[in-house]
Amino acid sequence: MEFKDYYAIMGVARDATQDEIKRAYRKLARKYHPDVSKEADADARFKELGEAYEVLKDAEKRTAYDQLGANWKGGQEFRPPPDWNAGFEFSGGGFTGGDEADYSDFFASLFGRDFRAGGAGRASPHAKGEDHHAKVLINLEDTYHGATRTITLRVPGVDAQGHVITRERILNVTIPKGIREGQHIRLSGQGSAIGGEGQAGDLYLQIEFQAHPLYRVDGRDIYLDLPVAPWEAALGATVKVPTLGGIVEIKIPAGSGSGSGRKLRLNGRGLPGDPPGDCYVILAIALPPADTEAARDVYRKMAQELNFNPRAKMGV
Amino acid sequence: MNTENSVPQFSIGILEEHTQLTLADLCRACAIHAEQIIELVDVGVLEPQGREPAHWRFGGASLHRTRRVLRLQRDLGIDLAGAALALELLDEIESLRTRLRAMGGEY
């Protein structure tokens, strides 16, 4: 297994005081907290940080960890010394609220699996199994049309011989029409039961959208950039637009393409709901390339015929 | 229905839109005591319908809002009022980011 350099993870010196360690934890926790941070690896960083703090804030664990010596580097192959743990008596208690189940094998090899299970008891005012939470990545078409998704969950359990195993559980889940990013689907009774009896907990699936090549989303509204030729914007035209519900024809009024005329709204063509969202078409004028003599002639003619200074408002 | 061959099918609504929770539902789902939920209502993190706790009905979004506030409090060592403020600011940042993305900005 990999050695974990808890001092490096927390960015503190090996001789840091307990106060320094606490301050470092508070600061990094604010930075990497998954509810606050937008960094992609925030979840993993926060867990790692919680584990490091778990060890360094506790005088007993820190002393034990320090016994390993200062020569180890993070990521190095590690095996605990044979006489490890002799002479230490860990008193349990004092666990952070972090999720103990997420601690690394490295942590478990030093401080044991039982040890971490003995910490903070979960308040459970009602006898019911644990709720589970998972994320599901869907695309916009799934929420527009509704869809069925097959979801594979890894569920820890115990086999006939009493060994802890991970089983795969497959569920078919209907994605409700119009569900938005960040919303949840609750599957009653699909969490885990306590010791196989009693009422099972629930399973919550949080919806995330895959980035779409054409559309952007704001609530139920859909935004789409639509390239138009200069003459379509200037003279008006009827053009085809791809929407989630299929291709529609829209009329571009003459003189669009600048200012408020740049944004056209297609009522009710956003995500389904009550009321349904709208689809906003943002016109983007595309310049024809001047890659032939004929094309260059047209541009030269425009330069001669049109009295146009795009910088007039800048006074130059 | 949980046999190997037939994959269980689920058809359910959107938690945030089709679900109403009682105080007991919310306590159970978040594994906390009613007093803590009442505190969250007092600081305005949760806004149930109904006059008194026995008749309160919470929107489905309350569930993850509650869990989030509790995590912020627990992990960052801030008090309830601080966590409530953080939650409001995070909501605002999130909606601004969504706006920015929709307008074609980088985020």
Boltz contact constraints between the chains, C-beta under 6 A:
constraints:
  - contact:
      token1: [A, 29]
      token2: [B, 75]
      max_distance: 6.0
  - contact:
      token1: [A, 29]
      token2: [B, 76]
      max_distance: 6.0
  - contact:
      token1: [A, 30]
      token2: [B, 76]
      max_distance: 6.0
  - contact:
      token1: [A, 33]
      token2: [B, 75]
      max_distance: 6.0
  - contact:
      token1: [A, 35]
      token2: [B, 68]
      max_distance: 6.0
  - contact:
      token1: [A, 35]
      token2: [B, 71]
      max_distance: 6.0
  - contact:
      token1: [A, 35]
      token2: [B, 72]
      max_distance: 6.0
  - contact:
      token1: [A, 97]
      token2: [B, 74]
      max_distance: 6.0
  - contact:
      token1: [A, 123]
      token2: [B, 31]
      max_distance: 6.0
  - contact:
      token1: [A, 124]
      token2: [B, 31]
      max_distance: 6.0
  - contact:
      token1: [A, 125]
      token2: [B, 33]
      max_distance: 6.0
  - contact:
      token1: [A, 126]
      token2: [B, 28]
      max_distance: 6.0
  - contact:
      token1: [A, 170]
      token2: [B, 7]
      max_distance: 6.0
  - contact:
      token1: [A, 171]
      token2: [B, 8]
      max_distance: 6.0
  - contact:
      token1: [A, 172]
      token2: [B, 7]
      max_distance: 6.0
  - contact:
      token1: [A, 172]
      token2: [B, 9]
      max_distance: 6.0
  - contact:
      token1: [A, 173]
      token2: [B, 10]
      max_distance: 6.0
  - contact:
      token1: [A, 174]
      token2: [B, 11]
      max_distance: 6.0
  - contact:
      token1: [A, 176]
      token2: [B, 13]
      max_distance: 6.0
  - contact:
      token1: [A, 176]
      token2: [B, 14]
      max_distance: 6.0
  - contact:
      token1: [A, 179]
      token2: [B, 14]
      max_distance: 6.0
  - contact:
      token1: [A, 183]
      token2: [B, 14]
      max_distance: 6.0
  - contact:
      token1: [A, 183]
      token2: [B, 16]
      max_distance: 6.0
  - contact:
      token1: [A, 184]
      token2: [B, 15]
      max_distance: 6.0
  - contact:
      token1: [A, 185]
      token2: [B, 12]
      max_distance: 6.0
  - contact:
      token1: [A, 186]
      token2: [B, 15]
      max_distance: 6.0
  - contact:
      token1: [A, 187]
      token2: [B, 10]
      max_distance: 6.0
  - contact:
      token1: [A, 216]
      token2: [B, 101]
      max_distance: 6.0
  - contact:
      token1: [A, 216]
      token2: [B, 102]
      max_distance: 6.0
  - contact:
      token1: [A, 218]
      token2: [B, 98]
      max_distance: 6.0
  - contact:
      token1: [A, 218]
      token2: [B, 99]
      max_distance: 6.0
  - contact:
      token1: [A, 218]
      token2: [B, 102]
      max_distance: 6.0
  - contact:
      token1: [A, 223]
      token2: [B, 102]
      max_distance: 6.0
